[in-house]
């Protein structure tokens, strides 16, 4: 997807989503995790693998 005014955009589930202008917050065991919405881009395009603890918190929150 092209950038619009320098802001990355991705096609997710057939919808164009602007990335990098917000945070994702995920509750964990006794803590909360925060990451930029660009984490999607980092994972898909660059092979970034977040820590297991973060991934487990995501799984528990969004099942």
C-alpha positions in Angstrom: 0.0 0.0 0.0 1.2 3.5 -0.7 1.9 6.1 2.0 -0.4 9.0 2.2 1.3 12.2 3.4 4.1 9.9 4.7 1.8 7.8 6.8 2.0 4.0 6.2 -1.2 2.3 5.1 -2.0 -1.4 5.0 -4.8 -3.5 3.5 -6.2 -5.6 6.3 -9.3 -7.7 5.7 -10.0 -5.8 2.5 -10.0 -2.4 4.4 -7.4 0.2 4.1 -6.0 1.0 7.6 -3.7 3.9 8.5 -0.9 2.9 10.7 1.4 4.8 13.0 -1.0 7.3 14.4 -2.2 5.4 17.5 -1.3 2.8 20.1 -2.6 -0.6 20.9 -3.0 -1.4 24.6 -3.3 -5.0 25.8 -3.9 -5.9 29.4 -1.6 -8.6 30.9 -1.0 -10.3 34.2 -0.5 -7.3 36.6 0.6 -5.0 33.8 -0.5 -3.5 30.5 1.4 -3.6 27.2 1.5 -0.7 24.7 2.8 -0.7 21.2 2.3 1.4 18.1 -0.2 0.4 15.5 2.8 0.0 13.2 3.5 -3.3 15.0 1.3 -4.9 12.3 3.6 -3.6 9.6 6.7 -4.7 11.6 5.4 -8.2 11.9 4.1 -8.7 8.4 6.7 -6.9 6.4 9.8 -7.2 8.5 9.3 -10.5 10.4 9.3 -8.9 13.8 8.3 -11.3 16.5 7.0 -9.6 19.7 8.0 -11.2 23.1 6.0 -14.4 24.0 4.6 -12.6 27.1 3.0 -9.9 24.8 1.7 -12.5 22.4 0.0 -14.5 25.2 -1.6 -11.3 26.5 -3.0 -10.7 23.0 -4.3 -14.3 22.7 -6.0 -14.0 26.2 -7.6 -10.7 25.4 -8.8 -11.3 21.9 -10.0 -14.9 21.9 
